Every structure is written in C-alpha cells, then in structure tokens.
Amino acid sequence: MHSQVVIIGSGPAGLTAALYAARASLEPLVVRGLQPGGLIATTSEVENYPGFVEGIGGFELADNIEKQAARFGAQYKDALITKIDATQRPFVLTTDGDETITADALIISTGASPRKLGVPGEERLANRGVSYCATCDGFFFRGKKVVVVGGGNSALDEGLFLTRYVDELIIIHRRDSLRADLVLQDRVFSNPKIRFIWDSTVEEIVGEEKVTAVRVKNLKTGATEEVAVDGVFPYIGHIPNSSLFQGIVNLDSDGYILTDGRTRTSVPGIFAAGDVVDHVYRQAITSAAQGCQAGMEAAWYLAEQEHVAKKLAEAGNCSHLG
C-alpha cells in the first residue's frame, strides 16, 4: 500500500494535516492508532475552540474534522505503526498487522500522554472529576473544591487558572517547597483561594459516580487523611508518544521531537506537529495550527521533489541526445 503522505496519529494535529494535504490533492492516509481523535476525543466538552459559541463535544469536534478531511480525499486506517524504515525512499512503515505501507512524506502527530498518578480510582473516575486539562475543563468546576497535584510550572499555571472558577483549590506536593518559577510562586502564595498540603502524595481518588475525596499520605509521618474534593487535576508532567521515532529523528532530552519551527524534523520528508512537539501550550487549537503547517510543508516538499526529479530527467534526456 502506497500513499504520498502518511499521517501517524488522528488528533487535531493529524486530522488538520490530513485536511490540508487532502486539499492539495495528495490523498493522505491517516493511521489512527489506539485513540481515534486523540485525547481531545475523550473530553466531554470543548469550550475554547474558536467558532463554537456553545462549545462542542471533544469526540464530535474530532469527528467533524475527520469527515471534513475525508470530503477532500483523506483516507483512514485503524492500525498501529510498529516500525519505520527512514533509510530508503519511499519510507517503509510496518503496522501491527504486519502490513507494509510506503510513503513519500510522513507527518508524525502522535501526541503526548499525561503522566498518571497510578493510584486507585484514577482511571475509573477519568472525566468524572479527574481531569488533565484545567483550560479544557475548569469551567465545569465553578463553585467547587478541587485538588491540583504537583509543584512545577504547569501545576501552578493550571492551578491559578482554576481559581477563576473554583471556591477552593488545594495544591498537594510531595516536597516542602515548589519547583516552579518564583514569579508563579509569588502569585500562588498571594492567592486567597489556594492552600497547600506539603510533603504528601495522593494515595487514592475516592468516589463512585464522581470524585468525592482524595486519600492523602504524609511522606514524613506516614499519616493518612481523606480530603473531600470535587475534582483532581494531576500535573506531574507529560510523556510524548515518541518512542517509535527514537533513532529516526532528533528528540530533545524529554523525548519531544525537535523541529525547525516549520514542523520539519531532522529527516527531510518527515514532519511533526502537535503535542509530540509542543510541551508548552498543548491545546487543540495550537495542535491544529501545527497540523496545518505540517500539511502545507509536506505538500511543498513533495512539489519540490517532483520538480527536482523532472529537472534530472530533462538533464538526462539532453545528455542522451548529445
């Protein structure tokens, strides 16, 4: 199976890349992976994506972009890519079903996964009080009491955002001091809605149909307590879904794919967009914007390759005639 452009991942970045590549008549193939629609598809309501006054369900948003790209010729395949050979042209990809796909250009949009607490109740109560995106879900906790777990910039940034909505916010941190930038610490310590539980970890998230409490353990004394809350926001980092690409394209020390600012990786013809690149914003709209860039860059790359091949062919013909 051959496609001019293969896109790995089907979140906002991958689907928008597919839309732009399809409109360039490249008939891209999107390999959707384990989570069609990406993480956004697991979000019940998206209220900060431009153009939707009343908000839109995350799954519906992803589905709409997928159908929009399909209208222009994008194709989809439910599979996992398990191996990539980037040493030859076209690139050779192998799926988990041992199928072979070749591609003239490749767009990586595999995203990043929130680092989980790994405690009882976390998976079961996901999207029922457990959230990994304050910007996405903060509004739903208006007037509530929530916990943020972590002590870095993301934890404090998202915690400060949540104080626009919640009545009380508790930051639980495993140390007795924060790792975040001092300017963020100053803002947090001066916010009357925020209090801290130091030297502690969340041992369990409690609740049946929704979060009702967290069980917290003090690491110095070993004592545990149950704290009544309505929501839990873990911010202990993200893990880019980039292990497949180690040794193929350049990654930074945290595993994010390095690009040149135009979605181009260290390998000509391979582009990357979305949360597998971006460890700052991690929003559907910024991922979609990078997907747009990647789709356009892939089209330009293929046009340039076609132009070079045509010139070489013409030069060869002239040499033969001579």
C-alpha positions as CSV (number, residue, x, y, z in Angstrom):
1,M,0.0,0.0,0.0
2,H,1.5,3.4,-1.0
3,S,0.4,6.9,-0.1
4,Q,2.1,10.2,-1.0
5,V,1.6,11.3,2.6
6,V,1.1,9.1,5.6
7,I,0.0,10.8,8.9
8,I,0.5,8.9,12.2
9,G,-2.0,10.0,14.7
10,S,-5.5,11.3,14.5
11,G,-5.9,14.1,17.0
12,P,-6.4,17.8,15.9
13,A,-2.8,18.0,14.5
14,G,-3.1,14.9,12.4
15,L,-6.6,15.5,11.2
16,T,-5.8,19.1,10.3
17,A,-2.7,18.0,8.5
18,A,-4.9,15.5,6.6
19,L,-7.3,18.3,5.7
20,Y,-4.6,20.4,4.2
21,A,-2.8,17.6,2.5
22,A,-6.1,16.3,1.0
23,R,-6.9,19.8,-0.3
24,A,-3.6,19.7,-2.1
25,S,-4.8,16.5,-3.8
26,L,-2.3,14.3,-2.1
27,E,-4.9,11.7,-0.8
28,P,-3.2,11.4,2.6
29,L,-3.5,8.2,4.7
30,V,-4.2,8.7,8.4
31,V,-3.2,5.8,10.6
32,R,-5.4,6.4,13.6
33,G,-3.7,4.3,16.3
34,L,-5.3,3.3,19.6
35,Q,-7.2,6.6,20.2
36,P,-9.0,7.8,17.1
37,G,-9.5,11.6,17.5
38,G,-6.7,11.8,20.1
39,L,-7.0,12.9,23.7
40,I,-9.5,15.7,22.7
41,A,-12.0,12.9,21.8
42,T,-12.1,11.9,25.4
43,T,-13.1,15.4,26.6
44,S,-16.8,15.7,27.2
45,E,-17.0,19.4,26.3
46,V,-14.6,21.8,24.5
47,E,-15.5,25.4,25.0
48,N,-12.3,27.2,23.9
49,Y,-12.1,26.0,20.3
50,P,-12.9,29.0,18.0
51,G,-16.2,29.0,16.2
52,F,-18.4,27.0,18.6
53,V,-20.3,29.6,20.7
54,E,-22.0,27.0,22.9
55,G,-19.0,24.6,22.9
56,I,-18.7,21.2,21.3
57,G,-18.0,17.7,22.5
58,G,-14.4,16.6,22.0
59,F,-15.4,13.5,20.1
60,E,-17.7,15.5,17.8
61,L,-15.0,18.1,17.1
62,A,-12.5,15.3,16.1
63,D,-15.2,13.5,14.1
64,N,-16.1,16.7,12.2
65,I,-12.5,17.4,11.2
66,E,-12.1,13.8,10.1
67,K,-15.2,14.0,7.9
68,Q,-14.1,17.3,6.5
69,A,-10.7,15.9,5.5
70,A,-12.4,12.8,4.1
71,R,-14.5,15.0,1.9
72,F,-11.3,16.1,0.1
73,G,-9.9,12.6,-0.2
74,A,-8.2,11.8,3.1
75,Q,-8.3,8.1,3.9
76,Y,-8.1,6.4,7.3
77,K,-6.7,3.1,8.6
78,D,-7.2,1.7,12.1
79,A,-3.8,0.3,13.0
80,L,-0.6,1.0,14.9
81,I,2.7,1.7,13.2
82,T,5.2,-0.6,14.9
83,K,8.3,0.0,12.7
84,I,9.6,2.7,10.4
85,D,12.5,2.5,7.9
86,A,13.5,6.0,7.0
87,T,16.8,5.0,5.4
88,Q,15.1,4.4,2.0
89,R,12.7,6.4,-0.2
90,P,9.8,6.0,-0.1
91,F,9.7,5.5,3.7
92,V,8.6,2.0,4.7
93,L,6.1,1.6,7.6
94,T,5.0,-1.7,9.2
95,T,1.7,-2.0,11.0
96,D,0.8,-4.2,14.0
97,G,-1.0,-6.4,11.4
98,D,2.3,-6.9,9.6
99,E,1.1,-4.8,6.7
100,T,3.6,-2.6,4.8
101,I,2.8,1.0,3.9
102,T,5.1,3.2,1.9
103,A,5.1,6.9,1.9
104,D,6.9,9.8,0.1
105,A,6.3,12.1,3.1
106,L,5.5,11.3,6.7
107,I,3.7,13.5,9.3
108,I,4.1,12.5,13.0
109,S,1.2,13.7,15.2
110,T,1.2,11.0,17.9
111,G,0.6,13.5,20.8
112,A,1.7,13.2,24.4
113,S,0.1,11.4,27.3
114,P,-0.4,13.0,30.7
115,R,1.7,11.3,33.3
116,K,-0.7,9.5,35.6
117,L,-0.7,9.2,39.3
118,G,-1.1,5.5,39.1
119,V,-3.4,5.3,42.1
120,P,-6.8,3.5,42.7
121,G,-9.7,5.4,41.3
122,E,-7.8,7.5,38.8
123,E,-8.7,5.5,35.6
124,R,-12.3,4.8,36.8
125,L,-13.1,8.4,37.5
126,A,-11.4,9.9,34.5
127,N,-13.7,12.6,33.0
128,R,-15.8,12.3,36.1
129,G,-13.8,14.6,38.3
130,V,-10.3,13.6,37.2
131,S,-9.0,15.9,34.5
132,Y,-5.6,16.5,33.0
133,C,-6.6,19.9,31.4
134,A,-7.7,22.8,33.5
135,T,-8.0,25.0,30.5
136,C,-10.4,22.5,28.9
137,D,-12.5,21.6,32.0
138,G,-12.1,24.3,34.6
139,F,-15.5,25.8,33.9
140,F,-17.2,22.7,35.0
141,F,-15.9,23.1,38.5
142,R,-17.4,26.5,39.1
143,G,-18.0,27.0,42.8
144,K,-16.3,23.6,43.6
145,K,-13.3,22.5,45.7
146,V,-10.5,20.8,43.7
147,V,-7.0,19.4,44.1
148,V,-4.0,20.0,41.9
149,V,-1.2,17.5,42.3
150,G,2.3,18.8,41.5
151,G,4.7,21.6,42.2
152,G,6.1,22.7,38.9
153,N,5.2,25.4,36.5
154,S,2.3,23.5,34.9
155,A,0.7,22.7,38.2
156,L,0.9,26.3,39.4
157,D,-0.2,27.8,36.0
158,E,-3.2,25.5,35.8
159,G,-4.0,26.0,39.4
160,L,-4.1,29.7,39.0
161,F,-6.4,29.3,36.0
162,L,-8.7,27.1,38.1
163,T,-9.1,29.8,40.7
164,R,-11.2,31.7,38.2
165,Y,-13.9,29.2,38.8
166,V,-13.4,27.2,42.0
167,D,-14.1,28.3,45.5
168,E,-11.1,26.5,47.0
169,L,-8.0,24.9,45.5
170,I,-5.6,22.6,47.3
171,I,-2.1,22.0,45.9
172,I,-0.7,18.7,47.0
173,H,3.1,18.4,46.7
174,R,5.5,15.7,47.7
175,R,8.1,18.1,48.9
176,D,8.1,21.1,51.3
177,S,8.9,23.6,48.6
178,L,7.9,24.3,45.0
179,R,10.0,23.8,41.8
180,A,8.1,26.4,39.8
181,D,9.4,29.8,38.8
182,L,9.5,32.4,41.6
183,V,7.0,34.7,39.8
184,L,4.4,31.9,39.8
185,Q,5.1,31.0,43.4
186,D,4.5,34.6,44.4
187,R,1.2,34.6,42.6
188,V,0.1,31.3,44.1
189,F,1.1,32.2,47.7
190,S,-0.8,35.5,47.5
191,N,-4.0,33.9,46.2
192,P,-6.5,33.6,49.0
193,K,-8.3,30.6,47.3
194,I,-5.2,28.4,47.4
195,R,-3.8,26.3,50.2
196,F,-1.2,23.6,50.3
197,I,-0.7,20.1,51.7
198,W,3.1,19.7,51.8
199,D,5.3,16.5,51.9
200,S,2.3,14.5,50.7
201,T,1.1,12.3,47.9
202,V,-2.4,11.2,46.7
203,E,-2.8,7.5,47.6
204,E,-6.3,7.1,46.2
205,I,-9.1,9.0,44.4
206,V,-12.4,8.3,46.1
207,G,-15.9,8.2,44.6
208,E,-18.5,6.0,42.9
209,E,-20.1,8.0,40.0
210,K,-17.8,11.0,40.5
211,V,-14.9,12.2,42.6
212,T,-15.8,12.9,46.2
213,A,-12.5,12.9,48.0
214,V,-8.8,12.0,47.9
215,R,-6.8,10.0,50.4
216,V,-3.6,11.8,51.1
217,K,-0.5,10.3,52.8
218,N,2.1,12.5,54.6
219,L,5.5,11.2,53.5
220,K,7.3,12.3,56.7
221,T,4.9,11.0,59.3
222,G,3.1,8.2,57.3
223,A,-0.2,9.6,58.5
224,T,-3.2,9.5,56.0
225,E,-6.3,11.6,55.8
226,E,-9.3,11.8,53.5
227,V,-9.9,15.3,52.0
228,A,-13.3,16.0,50.5
229,V,-13.0,17.4,47.0
230,D,-15.0,17.6,43.7
231,G,-12.1,17.3,41.3
232,V,-8.5,16.2,40.9
233,F,-6.0,17.7,38.4
234,P,-2.7,15.8,38.2
235,Y,0.1,17.9,36.8
236,I,3.2,15.8,37.2
237,G,4.3,16.0,33.6
238,H,3.5,14.7,30.1
239,I,5.1,11.8,28.2
240,P,5.5,12.4,24.5
241,N,4.4,9.5,22.4
242,S,7.7,9.4,20.5
243,S,9.4,6.1,21.5
244,L,8.8,4.7,18.0
245,F,10.9,7.5,16.5
246,Q,14.0,7.2,18.7
247,G,17.0,6.9,16.4
248,I,15.0,8.0,13.4
249,V,14.5,11.8,14.1
250,N,16.1,14.0,16.7
251,L,14.4,14.2,20.1
252,D,15.1,16.5,23.0
253,S,16.1,15.3,26.4
254,D,12.5,14.8,27.4
255,G,11.6,12.9,24.3
256,Y,9.8,15.6,22.4
257,I,10.5,15.7,18.6
258,L,12.7,18.6,17.6
259,T,11.6,20.6,14.6
260,D,13.0,23.7,12.9
261,G,10.0,25.9,13.6
262,R,8.3,24.9,10.4
263,T,7.4,21.3,11.5
264,R,10.4,19.9,9.6
265,T,12.4,17.3,11.6
266,S,16.0,16.2,11.2
267,V,15.0,13.9,8.3
268,P,13.9,15.5,5.1
269,G,10.4,14.5,4.3
270,I,9.4,13.8,7.9
271,F,7.4,16.4,9.7
272,A,6.0,16.6,13.2
273,A,3.1,18.5,14.7
274,G,1.1,18.8,17.9
275,D,1.8,17.6,21.4
276,V,4.6,15.3,20.4
277,V,6.5,18.5,19.6
278,D,4.8,21.1,21.9
279,H,5.4,20.9,25.6
280,V,4.2,24.4,26.4
281,Y,0.7,25.0,25.1
282,R,-0.8,21.6,24.5
283,Q,-4.2,22.9,23.2
284,A,-6.4,21.6,20.4
285,I,-6.1,24.9,18.5
286,T,-2.3,25.1,18.7
287,S,-2.1,21.4,17.6
288,A,-4.5,22.1,14.7
289,A,-2.3,25.1,13.7
290,Q,0.8,23.0,13.6
291,G,-1.1,20.3,11.7
292,C,-2.0,23.0,9.1
293,Q,1.7,23.9,8.8
294,A,2.8,20.2,8.5
295,G,0.2,19.6,5.8
296,M,1.4,22.6,3.8
297,E,5.1,21.8,4.4
298,A,4.6,18.2,3.2
299,A,2.9,19.5,0.0
300,W,5.7,21.9,-0.7
301,Y,8.3,19.2,-0.1
302,L,6.6,16.8,-2.5
303,A,6.3,19.5,-5.1
304,E,10.0,20.3,-4.8
305,Q,10.9,16.6,-5.1
306,E,8.8,16.3,-8.2
307,H,10.4,19.4,-9.7
308,V,13.9,18.1,-9.0
309,A,13.1,14.7,-10.5
310,K,11.7,16.4,-13.6
311,K,14.8,18.5,-14.0
312,L,17.1,15.5,-13.6
313,A,15.0,13.6,-16.2
314,E,15.3,16.5,-18.6
315,A,19.0,16.8,-18.0
316,G,19.3,13.0,-18.6
317,N,17.4,13.3,-21.9
318,C,19.5,16.2,-23.0
319,S,22.7,14.2,-22.2
320,H,21.4,11.2,-24.1
321,L,20.6,13.4,-27.2
322,G,24.0,15.0,-27.0
